[in-house]
Every structure is written in structure tokens, then in C-alpha cells.
Amino acid sequence: MPLNALLSAVNEYDGLEYRIKEEKITRAESYFIKQESDMNRAADVTHTYLTVYKVFEENGKRFRGSAQTEIHPGMSAGEIKAAIDEALYAAGFVRNEYYPLAEKGGGTAAMPKSDIEAAGLYGALDKLRAALYSQDKHEKGYLSYSEFFVAKKDVRVLNSNGVDLSYTVYTADIETAVNWTDGKEIEIMTQYVTASCDPAPLENRIARLFDEAAQKPKARMTPAVKDTNILLTGECLKEFFSYYYANASAVNVYNNMSAFKVGDALQGDVLGDKISIALDPLMPGSTLSKPCDNDGFALEASEFMKDGTLLRYWGDLRHSSYLNIPPTGLIQNFRVTGGTKHIAELKAEPYLELTSFSGFQMNPITGDFASEIRLGYYFDGKETVAVTGGSISGNIKNVHGNMFMSVEQAQYNEYLGPQTICIRNAAIAGEAVS
């Protein structure tokens, strides 16, 4: 066992500070061409990562250097010692400002139950495969291929301060593409990541993918609207709201990449909905849920933005210590709340709803966002038509003061929040409106 051999090796060093992360991964894989099975594989691997630390002082200032190495199965005791020595040597060249390591204690929170565990990896894969192909029933289109990866990952984090925490993560990762022929041929790819084998969300995702493919050949050019409500719907909102998540992080504040200040009213004078955001380390359905971070720091839910006001920064042990703030640990899941409008209300007036993009991008520092429009729907007050082409661009600081969010919520792995938002003051490049 690499871990046992590694623990024996590090204990031979007097006062060595270290962190060990062991990952035991069991994975079921299945590949299909159209609806025909092409290949099935299984994987069972173990990764053992060692991080060693070296504390030293120069000119009256303390530093902590670190270096990581992987200990592979089958390495001899001599090879493990040589790897540790090499990492210690490398750590001596790293001059990070001193920071503490995680201490023993906490870490009792239970992981959310995953239905993948109950179904088993192969049972979960079969449920997801059936859900995906249940939507492959169209005359003009079909799923050209699909790849399924369902995994169980047992994680254990230990350090020289007595931390010893374990947890298990279940994940499903699916990639597929729709081919559609209606005058011209269209291919649209998608990736679906979840910690559940519930068939309903996947069925909905693939049904929307087919609908997008069917609408696009007959879609009109996106109109260059100016004084019309713009609705953003779907996974782009995870990227949109990541602006607040990124700027509230201790690492970006410490590196002067964020101008956020605790107590600031981030939305300014709010005419629309006020945003609240909380970190949720154990969000059901997310593949990034875990009870502790890579440092072995026990995680707890924490709200960092309330009604548009920044309550606190969040961050790992290292950067939180630099800012002299209580650490939250590295939590990757976030919930966005504060919506007051139902989607039907948001669609009561003329609107341009954008549902699919060629990679929606948000600059986490400046707040600039932009993307090419793959598909949307324009309602002029009388009829609704599908639109495509053109682009959207804007800055979140120009739109979030007069923004409305839907009461209805949607989850996209680590994001849980409004399904749709309504904004103004964003630029639409498209066909001139007559």
C-alpha cells in the first residue's frame, strides 16, 4: 500500500511538516456510436500525493516553502525517501509568506447521499444511458455518439498536525452530440456533469438539445434590440454569478485582483432584486461537494453576500491568514437567491431570451461578459420566434442594479440559483430592427 509505506517514510523525518492526499478511483466507462455499444472499460487506480513544507526565516521574516510529489504504487522505500528528499529540496526555493496548516478537529459533517451508491456504478450507468437515449426519437436528428463515465472516488486527507479525514464522492460525466439535418446539417455537442443518476434532469437536457437543433435551421437573425428586456436562461448563469464568487475570494483580494470591500453595497442603488450568495460545501447533486478541502480544513456553509452587501471574504487557510480573517476553506459550490419574479412575469413584456451560447464568458476581474449567440427567442409583444447569430456584450456593474431574477431555480453542478434573469443595458450585435 503506497499510503502505509509513505507514512512510514515521513515518520522517519524529525519534525517534518507534510500533507498527504490519497484518491482511490473506481470508474465504469461506456462508449456508443449512435445507439450501438462501441466499447466498455473499467478503471481502478490510486493516486497518492505528498506535499512537504519547509519553514525558514530571512531578515526577520518567516516563510513557508512547499513542494508536491506523487508516490506511485510499487515504489520502494528508497525511491519514496528519494522523492521526499527531492521535494524538500524544491520547497526550500519557494518563499511564500508564512501560513498555518490545518489542525486536527472538526470534519464530522456527512456527505450528501448519492443515488449512484445505491444503484452501483454499472446500474447508474445503465439508468443514465436509458435516460439519454429515451430522447433519441426524431426523424431529422439523432445522437451521433455518447460517452459515459461513472465513478466512485474515496478520498483521505492527512497531515502532520493529526488531521485524518475521509470521504467518498460519486460522479457521472456524460458527453454527447446531436446531428440534425433540415436543409443543412447541424451538430451540437454537450457535456453533463452530476453526482446523481436521476434520469429526469438528463432527459430534460437532451430534449432541450434536440429542440435547439430543430429550431436553429429556421431561426431568424438575432435582432439588435436596444430598449427590450434581455433574459438569460441556463448554464450561462453559473458563469455570470461567478463574478461575485471570484471577487469575494481571499486569494484575489490578497493579490489585488479584487476591489471588493466588506460592507460594500456591491449592486449600488438597487432597483431590481438584491442578490444573496452562500457557499454550500455539501450541496446535493454537485460533484464538487466535500466535507473538507485539500488542506484538510473542515468546511461549513457560509453566506458571503446578503441583499447585495458583501458580508465577508471566503478563502483557504493560507490566504485567509494573510488577510487576518477567519478561513472558510476552499468551497466550490455556491447558491444564489433573491429572485422575486416568476418566469411567466419576466415574459409578460417584449423580450429577447438567450438560451444557448458559443461559450459564455465573464471576466471575473473587470465584470465584462460576452458571447456569440447560438439560440434565443424574441417576443415582440405578439409572436415569439427563434433567433440565432450575433452576440451579447456588457459589464455586470452596468446591469446588476436593475436586474430581476426568477423564483424558479436550476442547478448546474456546483451552481444552484435562478433559472432565468432579466437585465437591461447590455449590447446586442445583430440585425437592425426595422
C-alpha positions in Angstrom: 0.0 0.0 0.0 1.5 3.4 -1.1 -0.1 5.2 1.8 1.3 2.9 4.5 4.8 3.0 3.0 4.6 6.7 2.7 3.5 7.2 6.4 6.4 5.0 7.5 8.8 7.1 5.4 7.6 10.6 6.6 7.7 9.4 10.2 11.5 8.8 9.8 12.0 12.6 9.4 12.2 14.6 12.6 9.7 17.4 12.7 8.7 17.1 9.0 5.5 19.0 8.2 3.5 17.4 5.4 0.1 16.8 3.9 -1.0 13.6 2.2 -4.0 13.2 -0.1 -4.9 9.7 -1.3 -7.5 9.2 -4.0 -8.8 5.7 -4.8 -10.9 5.9 -8.0 -13.1 3.1 -9.4 -14.7 4.1 -12.7 -17.1 2.5 -15.2 -16.8 3.8 -18.8 -19.1 3.1 -21.8 -18.8 4.4 -25.4 -21.6 4.4 -28.0 -21.7 5.2 -31.7 -25.3 6.2 -32.3 -27.2 3.7 -30.2 -24.7 0.8 -30.7 -22.2 0.0 -27.9 -18.7 0.6 -29.1 -16.6 -0.2 -26.1 -16.8 -0.7 -22.3 -14.0 -0.2 -19.9 -13.3 -0.2 -16.2 -10.6 1.6 -14.2 -9.3 1.1 -10.7 -6.5 3.5 -9.8 -4.9 5.0 -6.7 -3.2 8.4 -6.6 -1.2 9.4 -3.5 0.1 12.9 -3.4 2.5 14.2 -0.8 3.1 17.9 -0.1 6.1 18.7 2.1 6.7 22.1 3.8 9.9 23.8 4.9 9.7 26.8 7.3 12.6 29.2 7.4 13.4 32.8 8.3 15.1 35.6 6.3 15.8 39.1 7.5 13.4 38.6 10.4 10.5 37.4 8.3 9.1 33.8 8.3 8.4 31.9 5.1 6.8 28.6 4.3 8.0 26.8 1.2 6.2 23.8 -0.2 6.5 21.2 -3.0 4.3 18.3 -4.1 5.2 14.9 -5.5 3.2 11.8 -6.3 4.1 8.5 -4.7 3.3 5.7 -7.2 2.3 2.1 -6.3 5.3 -0.2 -6.4 7.9 2.4 -5.3 10.5 1.0 -3.0 11.3 2.5 0.4 14.5 4.0 -1.1 12.5 5.6 -4.0 10.0 7.1 -1.6 12.8 8.6 0.5 14.4 10.0 -2.6 11.1 11.6 -3.7 10.7 13.2 -0.2 14.2 14.5 -0.2 13.8 16.0 -3.7 10.5 17.6 -2.7 12.1 19.1 0.5 15.0 20.5 -1.6 12.5 22.1 -4.0 10.4 23.5 -1.1 13.5 25.5 0.0 13.3 27.6 -3.1 9.6 28.6 -2.5 9.2 31.8 -0.5 5.6 32.1 0.4 4.7 34.3 3.4 4.2 32.0 6.4 0.8 30.5 7.0 -0.6 27.8 9.3 -1.5 24.2 8.4 -4.9 22.7 9.2 -5.3 21.5 12.7 -7.0 18.3 14.0 -10.7 18.7 14.8 -14.0 19.0 13.0 -14.8 17.3 9.8 -17.8 15.4 11.2 -20.3 16.5 8.5 -21.6 13.7 6.4 -21.5 13.8 2.6 -25.0 14.0 0.9 -26.3 10.6 -0.1 -25.9 9.8 -3.8 -28.3 7.5 -5.6 -25.3 6.3 -7.6 -24.1 4.5 -4.5 -27.4 2.7 -4.2 -27.6 1.8 -7.9 -23.9 0.8 -8.2 -21.6 2.2 -10.9 -22.9 0.0 -13.6 -26.5 0.3 -12.5 -26.2 4.1 -12.5 -24.6 4.0 -16.0 -27.5 1.9 -17.3 -30.0 4.3 -15.9 -28.3 7.3 -17.4 -27.9 5.6 -20.8 -31.6 4.7 -20.9 -32.5 8.3 -20.0 -30.3 9.8 -22.7 -31.5 7.5 -25.5 -35.1 7.8 -24.5 -35.0 11.2 -26.2 -33.3 9.9 -29.4 -36.6 9.6 -31.3 -36.6 12.2 -34.1 -36.8 11.8 -37.8 -34.4 14.6 -38.7 -31.9 14.1 -35.9 -30.1 11.6 -33.8 -27.4 11.3 -31.2 -24.2 10.6 -33.1 -22.2 9.3 -30.2 -22.1 9.3 -26.4 -19.5 8.7 -23.7 -20.4 7.8 -20.1 -18.0 7.9 -17.1 -19.5 7.0 -13.7 -17.0 6.9 -10.8 -16.6 6.4 -7.1 -13.7 8.3 -5.5 -12.6 7.6 -2.0 -10.5 10.5 -0.6 -8.4 10.6 2.5 -6.5 13.7 3.7 -3.9 13.6 6.4 -1.3 16.0 7.7 1.5 16.2 10.3 -0.9 18.1 12.7 -3.0 15.0 13.2 -5.7 15.7 10.5 -7.1 12.4 9.2 -10.4 12.9 7.3 -12.0 10.6 4.7 -15.0 11.0 2.4 -16.4 9.4 -0.8 -17.6 11.3 -4.0 -19.8 9.8 -6.7 -19.7 11.4 -10.1 -21.3 11.0 -13.6 -19.8 12.7 -16.6 -21.6 12.3 -20.0 -20.7 13.8 -23.4 -22.9 13.5 -26.4 -23.8 15.3 -29.7 -27.0 15.8 -31.7 -26.8 15.6 -35.5 -29.7 17.3 -37.2 -30.5 17.6 -40.9 -33.1 20.1 -42.1 -31.9 21.7 -45.3 -28.4 21.9 -43.7 -26.6 19.6 -41.3 -26.1 20.8 -37.7 -24.1 19.2 -34.9 -24.4 20.4 -31.3 -22.3 18.9 -28.5 -23.0 19.0 -24.8 -21.4 17.8 -21.5 -23.5 16.8 -18.5 -21.9 16.5 -15.1 -23.7 15.4 -11.9 -23.4 13.5 -8.7 -26.8 11.7 -9.3 -28.2 9.1 -11.7 -31.7 10.6 -11.5 -32.9 10.3 -15.2 -35.2 13.3 -15.3 -32.6 16.1 -15.5 -30.7 14.3 -18.2 -33.8 13.6 -20.2 -34.7 17.3 -20.0 -31.2 18.3 -21.0 -31.2 16.1 -24.1 -34.8 17.1 -25.0 -33.6 20.8 -25.0 -30.6 19.8 -27.1 -32.8 18.3 -29.8 -35.2 21.3 -29.6 -32.2 23.7 -30.1 -31.1 21.7 -33.1 -34.6 21.7 -34.6 -35.0 25.4 -34.0 -31.7 26.6 -35.3 -32.2 25.9 -39.1 -35.4 28.0 -39.2 -34.2 30.7 -36.7 -34.0 34.3 -37.8 -31.1 36.6 -37.3 -31.0 38.0 -33.8 -32.4 41.5 -33.7 -30.2 44.3 -32.4 -32.7 45.3 -29.8 -31.9 48.3 -27.5 -34.8 49.0 -25.2 -36.0 45.5 -24.8 -35.6 43.2 -21.7 -32.9 40.7 -22.2 -33.4 37.3 -20.5 -30.5 35.0 -19.8 -31.5 31.4 -19.2 -29.5 28.3 -18.5 -25.9 27.3 -17.6 -24.6 30.8 -18.6 -25.8 32.0 -15.2 -23.2 29.9 -13.4 -20.6 31.9 -15.2 -22.5 35.2 -14.8 -22.7 34.9 -11.0 -19.2 33.6 -10.7 -18.1 37.3 -10.7 -19.2 37.8 -7.1 -17.8 34.4 -6.1 -14.4 35.2 -7.6 -14.1 38.7 -6.3 -15.0 37.7 -2.7 -12.2 35.2 -2.6 -9.3 35.9 -0.3 -6.7 34.9 -2.9 -8.0 37.6 -5.3 -8.2 40.2 -2.6 -4.7 39.4 -1.4 -3.3 39.6 -4.9 -5.1 43.0 -5.5 -7.2 41.5 -8.2 -10.4 42.3 -6.5 -11.7 45.7 -5.3 -14.4 44.2 -3.1 -14.6 45.6 0.5 -16.5 44.0 3.3 -19.6 46.1 3.9 -19.8 47.4 0.4 -23.2 47.6 -1.3 -21.9 45.7 -4.4 -25.0 46.4 -6.5 -25.1 50.1 -5.8 -28.6 51.6 -5.8 -30.8 48.5 -6.4 -34.0 49.0 -8.5 -34.4 45.2 -9.0 -33.7 42.1 -7.0 -31.0 42.1 -4.3 -28.5 39.2 -4.6 -27.6 36.8 -1.7 -24.9 34.1 -2.2 -23.9 31.3 0.1 -21.2 28.7 -0.1 -22.5 25.2 0.4 -19.8 22.5 0.7 -22.3 19.6 0.8 -24.7 20.6 -2.0 -26.6 17.5 -3.1 -26.0 16.7 -6.8 -22.7 18.5 -7.1 -19.5 16.6 -7.9 -17.5 19.2 -6.0 -19.2 18.6 -2.7 -16.9 17.5 0.2 -16.6 17.9 3.9 -13.0 19.2 3.9 -10.7 20.9 1.4 -7.4 19.7 0.1 -5.7 21.2 3.2 -7.8 19.0 5.5 -9.7 22.0 6.7 -13.3 21.1 7.8 -15.9 23.0 5.7 -19.2 24.6 6.8 -21.8 26.5 4.9 -21.2 30.2 4.9 -23.1 33.2 3.4 -20.8 35.9 2.0 -23.2 38.2 0.2 -26.6 39.3 1.6 -29.1 41.5 -0.1 -26.4 42.9 -2.3 -23.9 43.6 0.5 -20.6 41.8 1.0 -20.6 40.2 4.4 -17.2 38.6 4.4 -14.4 37.2 2.2 -14.0 33.5 1.8 -10.8 31.6 1.4 -8.4 28.8 2.2 -6.1 28.8 5.3 -3.2 30.3 3.5 -4.8 33.4 2.0 -7.2 33.9 4.9 -4.2 34.1 7.3 -2.6 36.7 5.0 -5.7 38.9 5.4 -6.1 38.0 9.1 -9.7 36.8 8.6 -11.4 33.5 9.7 -11.0 30.9 7.0 -13.9 29.2 5.3 -11.7 26.7 3.5 -11.9 26.2 -0.3 -15.6 25.7 -1.1 -16.5 25.4 -4.7 -20.4 25.2 -4.5 -22.5 28.3 -4.3 -26.2 29.1 -4.0 -27.7 32.3 -5.4 -31.0 33.5 -4.0 -33.1 36.7 -4.0 -35.4 36.2 -7.0 -38.8 37.8 -6.8 -40.3 37.2 -10.3 -41.7 34.1 -11.8 -40.5 33.4 -15.4 -44.0 34.0 -16.7 -43.8 37.5 -15.2 -40.5 38.1 -16.9 -42.0 37.1 -20.2 -45.1 39.3 -19.9 -43.5 42.1 -21.8 -41.4 42.0 -25.1 -38.1 40.3 -24.5 -35.1 38.7 -26.1 -34.4 35.4 -24.3 -30.9 33.9 -24.9 -30.7 30.2 -24.0 -27.6 28.9 -25.8 -24.1 30.4 -26.4 -20.9 29.6 -28.0 -19.1 29.7 -24.6 -20.5 32.5 -22.4 -17.5 34.3 -20.8 -17.4 36.5 -17.7 -14.2 38.3 -16.8 -14.0 37.8 -13.1 -11.9 40.9 -12.5 -13.5 43.6 -14.7 -17.0 42.2 -14.9 -17.1 42.3 -18.7 -19.2 39.5 -20.2 -19.6 38.5 -23.9 -20.6 35.6 -26.1 -21.8 34.7 -29.6 -25.5 33.8 -29.6 -26.3 30.2 -30.6 -30.0 30.3 -30.0 -32.6 32.5 -28.4 -36.2 33.6 -28.6 -37.6 37.0 -29.5 -41.0 38.1 -28.4 -42.2 41.4 -29.9 -45.4 41.5 -27.9 -47.4 39.5 -30.5 -45.4 36.5 -31.6 -42.3 34.5 -30.5 -39.7 33.5 -33.0 -36.4 31.6 -32.7 -33.3 33.6 -33.3 -29.6 32.9 -33.8 -26.3 34.7 -34.6 -25.0 38.0 -33.4 -23.6 38.5 -29.9 -24.2 39.9 -26.5 -21.7 42.0 -24.5 -21.8 44.2 -21.4 -20.5 44.7 -17.9 -22.1 43.3 -14.8 -21.7 46.6 -13.0 -24.0 48.3 -15.6 -26.8 45.7 -15.2 -26.9 44.3 -11.7 -28.5 47.3 -10.1 -31.7 46.9 -12.3 -31.8 43.1 -12.6 -34.6 40.7 -11.8 -34.1 37.0 -11.0 -36.6 34.2 -11.4 -38.1 32.5 -8.3 -37.6 29.2 -10.3 -34.2 27.8 -9.7 -31.9 25.4 -11.6 -28.8 23.5 -10.7 -25.7 23.1 -12.9 -23.4 21.0 -10.9 -21.7 23.4 -8.4 -24.2 26.3 -9.1 -27.8 26.4 -7.7 -29.6 29.6 -8.5 -32.1 31.5 -10.7 -33.2 29.7 -13.8 -33.6 33.0 -15.7 -32.6 36.6 -15.1 -33.8 39.8 -16.7 -31.2 42.5 -17.5 -31.0 45.7 -19.4 -28.1 47.9 -20.7 -26.3 45.0 -22.4 -25.4 45.4 -26.1 -26.8 43.0 -28.7 -25.0 42.9 -32.0 -27.4 41.6 -34.7 -29.8 42.5 -37.4 -31.1 46.1 -37.4 -34.7 46.3 -36.1 -37.0 47.9 -38.6 
